[in-house]
Amino acid sequence: MKEFEWYGIRADNAKYEIGDICALSHNWWQDNPEDGSEYNKSLGLWDGGELDGTSAINCTDDLDNLPKVVEFVKKTYPATYIYLIGSDVCYGGNDANEIIMADAEVLKEF
């Protein structure tokens, strides 16, 4: 497996192949941020626009225990596909253990 500084588990409805770079995520808000964000009726959330990367749950320190992290993501973030993604650049997100990964590469599908 290719080496990266950061690893995350990503729940997504998009179908990716190993080696693909993930699409940029959006900044979703449960409460109206009153900044002009557009309301998405189907999700019941406000769309604060694209982020500078792809959101994922940080598993960098849990690579030996991926099944536990994958199960958490499956229960918490409903999506069709679950991926292990890697990046050398990331910053913290809004959710617990969330990271935003720049140019996140798909490494594995669960």
C-alpha positions as CSV (number, residue, x, y, z in Angstrom):
1,M,0.0,0.0,0.0
2,K,1.2,3.5,-0.8
3,E,2.6,5.4,2.2
4,F,0.9,8.6,3.3
5,E,1.1,10.9,6.3
6,W,-2.6,10.7,7.0
7,Y,-5.3,8.0,6.5
8,G,-9.0,8.2,6.7
9,I,-12.2,6.2,6.3
10,R,-14.6,7.8,3.8
11,A,-18.3,7.0,3.4
12,D,-19.4,8.1,-0.1
13,N,-22.1,7.4,-2.6
14,A,-19.6,7.9,-5.5
15,K,-18.0,4.8,-7.0
16,Y,-14.2,5.1,-7.1
17,E,-11.5,2.8,-8.2
18,I,-8.2,2.2,-6.3
19,G,-5.9,5.1,-7.2
20,D,-8.7,7.7,-7.9
21,I,-8.6,11.1,-6.2
22,C,-11.7,11.8,-4.3
23,A,-14.0,14.7,-5.1
24,L,-14.0,17.7,-2.8
25,S,-16.4,17.5,0.1
26,H,-18.9,20.2,1.1
27,N,-19.3,22.0,4.4
28,W,-22.7,20.9,5.6
29,W,-24.4,22.7,8.5
30,Q,-27.4,21.5,10.6
31,D,-28.2,25.0,11.8
32,N,-28.6,27.9,9.4
33,P,-25.2,29.7,9.5
34,E,-27.0,32.8,8.1
35,D,-24.1,33.4,5.7
36,G,-26.1,32.8,2.5
37,S,-25.5,29.0,2.5
38,E,-28.1,27.2,0.3
39,Y,-30.5,24.8,2.0
40,N,-30.6,21.3,0.7
41,K,-34.1,19.9,1.3
42,S,-33.2,16.3,0.6
43,L,-30.5,16.3,3.2
44,G,-32.1,18.8,5.6
45,L,-28.8,20.7,5.8
46,W,-27.3,24.0,4.7
47,D,-24.5,23.7,2.1
48,G,-21.6,26.0,3.1
49,G,-19.7,25.3,-0.2
50,E,-16.8,23.1,-1.1
51,L,-14.0,22.4,1.2
52,D,-10.3,22.3,0.3
53,G,-10.3,18.5,0.4
54,T,-12.3,15.3,1.2
55,S,-13.7,14.7,4.6
56,A,-13.0,11.4,6.4
57,I,-12.7,9.9,9.8
58,N,-9.1,9.9,10.9
59,C,-7.7,6.4,11.2
60,T,-4.0,7.2,10.9
61,D,-3.3,5.8,14.4
62,D,-5.7,2.9,14.0
63,L,-4.5,1.2,10.9
64,D,-4.2,-2.1,12.8
65,N,-7.8,-1.8,13.9
66,L,-9.5,-0.7,10.7
67,P,-12.6,-3.0,11.1
68,K,-13.6,-1.1,14.2
69,V,-13.3,2.3,12.5
70,V,-15.1,1.0,9.4
71,E,-18.0,-0.2,11.5
72,F,-18.3,3.1,13.2
73,V,-18.3,5.0,9.9
74,K,-21.0,2.6,8.5
75,K,-23.2,3.2,11.5
76,T,-22.7,7.0,11.5
77,Y,-22.5,8.0,7.9
78,P,-25.0,6.2,5.6
79,A,-23.5,5.7,2.1
80,T,-23.2,3.1,-0.6
81,Y,-19.4,2.8,-0.4
82,I,-16.7,2.8,2.3
83,Y,-13.1,3.6,1.4
84,L,-9.7,3.9,3.0
85,I,-8.1,7.1,1.6
86,G,-4.7,8.6,2.1
87,S,-3.2,12.1,1.9
88,D,0.0,13.9,2.9
89,V,-1.9,17.1,3.7
90,C,-4.9,17.4,6.0
91,Y,-6.6,19.6,8.6
92,G,-9.3,19.1,11.3
93,G,-13.0,19.0,10.4
94,N,-16.1,19.9,12.4
95,D,-17.2,16.4,13.4
96,A,-15.4,14.3,16.1
97,N,-12.3,12.7,14.6
98,E,-13.0,14.3,11.2
99,I,-10.2,15.3,9.0
100,I,-10.2,17.1,5.6
101,M,-7.7,15.5,3.3
102,A,-6.2,17.3,0.3
103,D,-5.9,15.2,-2.9
104,A,-7.2,12.2,-1.1
105,E,-6.3,9.0,-2.9
106,V,-8.5,5.8,-2.7
107,L,-6.4,3.0,-1.3
108,K,-9.0,0.3,-0.5
109,E,-12.8,-0.3,-0.7
110,F,-14.6,-2.1,2.1
